[in-house]
Amino acid sequence: MSKVHGYKVFQSDWSCNPTGKNRKQYTCPGKFEEEGKLDICGHGMHFCQTAADCFNYYDFDSCNKVAEVIAYGNVLTVGDKSCTDKLEIVREIPWDEVLRIVNIGKNCTGNGNTGNRNTGNRNTGNRNTGNWNTGNRNTGDRNTGNRNTGNRNTGDWNKSSFNTGCFNTEEQKIMLFNKPSDMTYREWLYSDARYLMNQIPKNVVEWVYEEDMTDQEKAAHPTYETTGGYLKVLDN
């Protein structure tokens, strides 16, 4: 079997699942084996083949241990997670090296940054502080453009949040039904109208089991005898 190289994150004492029934104690370096059929999130020793993917399952916290590992047994991979029945922990990766591995760019602090001198997570561009920024020198979260201060701005040099345009210092009123309104986006987010609309059921169908069907439903859907029920279309 070919070897598969990857990365694994541990608690500070080199354990995994410290509160779960499958808690396992590891050492670094070390070789470990498990018997039984592999099952992602069920059975096997888990790891990721890309370092950044590990932090989809563990906090991006320097108190955690990060190690280079090699799977040299059977390997099952689903999405960004793999598991194996034979795992070698090769070495601990120092945290400054972890930052270099998970970030694409130079002098970045955080996780998944592309560009240079970004602080935060998943920034694209240069000198961004915050998360999910696209552009340069943004302070805040989810900004698109340059030198925005605030959150969710699109454009340049905005100084508050939820702005589209340039040089805005106050949140703008939003359009409703293609017409100007008296509400800002923040006011809409916390409005009773938005809350009530979010309560509308989002399911359009529901499976009704045979034992829950009425006589009228059985007459209308005779295939229930084969399928064990029928798919009811809901009237929202």
C-alpha positions, 0 to 999 in steps of 0.5 A: 500500500502506498503511504499517504502524507498528511497533518493531524491536530491534537489537544495539548496532551497529545490526545484526541476526542478528550470528552468522547467515548473514542478518546485516544492517547498519542505520543510524538513520535509514535506508530499506532494501529487500530482494527476494524472497518474504517468509518469517517467520524466513526472508526479509524485514526483521522487526519487531513491531507492539507494542513488548513483543513485540520482547522475545520475540526479544531480551533485555530489555537496555538495551545493545540499540537499539530503534527506531520503524519503518515498513513501507511495502512488502509486509507478512507477519504471523504471530503477534506477528512481521511482516516486510516488503521495504521498511522505514524506521527512523524514530528510536531510542527512548530506553530510558526511553521504552521502559519507558513503552511496554512497561509498562502502569502508572506508574513500572514497571521491567521488561517487561510490568508492569501496575500501579504501581511494579513491578520485574521482568517481567509483574507485575500489581498494585502494588509487586511485586519479581520476576516474574509476581506477582499482587497487591501488595507481593510479593517473589519469583516467581509469587506470588498474593496480598499481601505474600508473600516467597518463590516460588509462594505463594497467599495472604497474608503467607507467608514461605517458598515453595510455601505456600497459606494465610496467615502461613506461615513454613515450607513445608507438607507436600503432599497425595498421592492426597488424603491427607497426606504427609511431603513438601514440594512442594520435596522432591517436585520433586527426588524420584526418583518425580517424575523417573521419572514424567517419563521416561514417553513422552508420545507416544501415536502414532507414524508408521511409514513403509512401509519400516520396516513388518513383513509383519504390519503391512502385512497389518493396515494395507493402506492403507499402499500409499496413505499410505506408512505407518500411524499406530501406537498406542503402548502406554505 
